[in-house]
């Protein structure tokens, strides 16, 4: 007896194989083909594209500080519909950090040593914004990690990074050439006066191309580009990270036209990079060049290594042979913020020593400064008083806010990811690992909230996805067939 189920002709279709219909069986006419109409359904991955492509708009509207939190909501909705959620290696450490951010709220009313007593509701607002940003960036990382390759290809994410690099370079030129230009964000005219008048909100509504500061001796002011971010330091660290992905997506993985454009944009970035007077950015780019050179040398890629050395040499000649060389030299000789950073770093360590487990929940206003023990500024001492502990870098912010436990979890997470993906020698693998190194380096001088933290965690997601794809197409055992290998590759594309 046969166990094969007889084939049943589908309703509205001709019998399979054609031929003469059997007696008593009517031939059914084929169903009419209906033209496909327009669909209003957004493609998968649209929140990430909206974040990157429309970021200049969010900045101009004055909502760039909250846009990641806003778009994390549809990302979270999509994740919940997908079932089980993959997490990157070391995610347990990151969860502990998130838990510590939450628990540290109980310390907000305590006073750290040598700081002003905590008062007002601003400390709770600051804590809430910080927690919301960390949670939102976590959702963004998980979102990128869990989308399938056919839904959100790796190259699309890398090219979105490249697009943001172009935006940052344009912003650098705007800040360098039009440093005093500013405007009021349109959102300011929509918000209620009680909200728009708040100092934090008012600072977001005043959109500027640059921060004008006194940095070089003999110059009353030094314009430093910041667009499309709020601070020039944010522009510097994001420029370093985004240029890495620009070179990968546009130069290494791009077609000839895109490759030429990528090289031109990277060279054009030299002017605003030097003009920003951002030493941390300069050191970060130096670290990047050395790291890539070491990775290429270990892989025997001498031709590519030679090209990298030639590019670095040309950039050096470009700087020395132009007025940029003088600006570069003067900035190295004028470390106007060194004393301030030292004072704030020592204060952060003292605060962590007094509350090593939970910290104090957020930054604290220092009594006095490196210039004076007086509270507040004066005409004779414009840099005196009320500087915030934790404002000079992500590490110090974590020490003050979440103690040694929070600082350890943050560093341990990125260090573990760096170690876990050390064998990935692809372009994405090297770039992602380099971003981990820069995140660890920049924590000593820059904060890492909003865009910077998002770029770092998206890089973690790219490394994890790349590792999964790499393992899927790894050499199969000798007994495996070509068809089996092809099936594994196709399965990887669905992951």
ABEGO torsion letter per residue (X at the ends): XBABBBBBBBBGBBBBGEEBBBBGBBBBBBBBBBBBBBBABBBBGAAAAAAAAAAAAAAAAGAAAAAAAAAAAAAAAAAAAAEBBBBBBGAAAAAAAAAAAAAAAAAAABBBBGBBBBBEAAAAAAAAAAAAAAAAAAAAAAAAAABBAAABBAAAAAAAAAAAAAAAAAAAAAAAABAABBBBBAAAAABBAAAAABAAAAAAABBBABBBBBABBGBABBBBBAOABABAAAAAAAAAAAAAAAAAAAAAABBAAAAAAAAAAAAAAAAAAAAAGBAAAAAAAAAAAAAAAAAAAAAGBAAAAAAAAAAAAAAAAAAAABAAAAAAAAAAABBAAAAAAAAAAAAAAAAAAABAAAEAGBBBBBBEBAABABBEBBAABAABEGBBBGAAEAAAAAAAAAEAAAAAAAAAAAAAAAAAAAABABAAAAAAAAAAAAAAAAAAABBBBEAAAAAAAAAAAAAAAAAAAAAAABBBBAABBAAAAAAAAAAAAAX
